[in-house]
Amino acid sequence: MTNSVITRFTFIPERAAEFSDDGREVVEMVLESIDEVREFSEQFSDALLDVSAIVNGQVVSLSDFASLD
């Protein structure tokens, strides 16, 4: 059994409307796994400023570990 991952994606202002009906730059999603977070982040890396996720009860910012571009 895997735990869902609560993830907040921060998008660049020019692309935010693609991911949010109201154009918000920060969008929260619940994804099935950290692998799904990684896949989404890689797929839309050109639109992201940062990604934060709650993993094992700790908030992790992916920009602390790797460049998103």
N, C-alpha and C positions, 0 to 999 in steps of 0.2 A: 504494500500500500504506500502510495506517495502522498506527500502533503502538498496542497496547493501553495503557490508562491504569490504573495501580494506584491505587485510591482508597480512602481511609478516611473513613467517615461516622461522626460522633459524634451520637448521638440523645439526646434528652431522656429521662431515666429512665422517665417515664410511658409512652413510646411504644417503648422499646427492644425489648420482647418481640415487637412486630410485625415486626421485621427480623432477629431473632436467636433461635434456638431456646432458648438458655440465658439470654436477657435481657441479654446484654452491650450496653453502650452504644456501644462502638466496633466497627464492622463493616467488614472489608476486602472490597472487590469489585474484580474486573478488568472494566473496561468497554471497549467498542470504540473510543470516541473521547471527546475533551473535550466534544463536543456532547452525548453521552449522559450525561456527568457533569452538565452544566448542566441537561439535561431532568429527570433524576432529582432533582437538588437543588431545582429549581423545583416539581416535583410534590409533594415531601415537605418543603417548607420549614418547615411548621408543626411538624415532628417533629425538625428538625435543630438542633444547636448549632454544628457546624463541619463542614467538608469539606476534606480534604487530599488532594492528588493529586500523583503524580510525572509532570511534564510536561517533556519534553526533558532528562531527567536531573536536574531540580531539583524539590524539594518546594515546592508552592504551597498555601497555605491560603486558601480562598476567602473566609473571613471578613476577610482583609486587604483585600479589594477591594470587597465589597458586603455589605449586611445580608441575612441569611437569612430574615428575617421580613417 
